[in-house]
Structures are given as structure tokens and as C-alpha cells.
């Protein structure tokens, strides 16, 4: 079982599936999403989630992340996932 990546440029969406077994079957998972512009001489990060993680910058200080408890049956958003 490997990872699976689906891109839909028309709808501006990206889906990534990682089997829990590939990361040690954790009860909780911490997640931070960002994009990186790797253009030489003008590298910067942007589009972070959660959006309060940091401001778009060359070398941002990351302060927030998403945490999901995989043992719960509730909607992940209902878990108030933004930490700390």
C-alpha cells in the first residue's frame, strides 16, 4: 500500500492519501500544509493551512498546525483541530 496523489487543476484541488500503516498507525496525526515557490533567488512559502500558521514569507516562523484524533468517530472539523 503506497501513497496516492490526485490533482485536479481545473477545480484547484489536491488530494493525498497516506495509509496509516505507512506512518506507524498513530492514534493522532499532526498536519501542516504549505506551498513552496522554489524559483531561484525568490523562494517563499505561501498558502498555509491552517491559515494562522504564519504569514507568507521567505522563512516563516510556523506557529500552528492541525491535529486529528483518528480514534474518534466525529467529523474531523468538529475536533477543533487547530493547535496550539
QUILIN-V579874 format. One record per residue. N is the residue number from 1. PHI is phi in degrees with one decimal (NA if undefined). PSI is psi in degrees with one decimal (999 if undefined). Layout:
N|PHI|PSI, N|PHI|PSI
This chain:
1|NA|118.5, 2|-113.2|-173.9, 3|-79.2|162.5, 4|-136.9|128.9, 5|-121.9|126.9, 6|-122.8|125.9, 7|-115.4|139.7, 8|-135.0|89.0, 9|-64.5|-33.6, 10|-61.7|-37.7, 11|-100.5|7.4, 12|51.1|51.8, 13|-130.3|154.4, 14|-142.3|128.2, 15|-122.1|135.7, 16|-129.4|129.8, 17|-118.7|125.9, 18|-124.7|119.6, 19|-61.2|136.9, 20|-57.0|-32.8, 21|-64.1|-26.8, 22|-72.3|-17.4, 23|-121.2|22.1, 24|86.9|19.7, 25|51.8|53.5, 26|-71.9|155.0, 27|-77.8|-30.0, 28|-130.6|151.7, 29|-132.3|134.9, 30|-102.6|138.4, 31|-140.6|136.2, 32|-134.9|130.4, 33|-116.8|134.3, 34|-155.8|159.4, 35|-108.8|150.5, 36|-127.4|123.5, 37|-87.8|116.1, 38|-101.5|20.1, 39|-62.5|124.9, 40|-53.2|128.5, 41|85.0|-8.3, 42|-141.8|41.4, 43|-67.2|138.9, 44|-162.7|155.6, 45|-101.7|151.6, 46|-160.3|171.7, 47|62.5|42.8, 48|-79.3|149.6, 49|-136.3|123.9, 50|-69.6|152.4, 51|-64.3|-18.6, 52|-87.6|7.7, 53|-60.4|-48.2, 54|-173.5|168.7, 55|-84.7|153.4, 56|-56.5|132.4, 57|-166.2|170.3, 58|-67.3|-47.8, 59|-138.6|78.5, 60|-71.7|152.8, 61|-91.0|114.8, 62|-85.4|125.5, 63|-121.3|-15.0, 64|-131.3|159.4, 65|-154.6|169.8, 66|-100.8|136.7, 67|-127.5|127.0, 68|-120.3|131.3, 69|-89.4|110.2, 70|-79.5|-5.2, 71|-87.4|-13.2, 72|-87.3|155.1, 73|-103.1|3.2, 74|-77.6|162.0, 75|-57.1|129.7, 76|-53.8|-36.4, 77|-67.9|-30.6, 78|-67.4|-13.0, 79|-80.2|-0.1, 80|50.5|67.1, 81|-75.2|-10.6, 82|-75.6|123.2, 83|-127.3|162.1, 84|-75.5|999
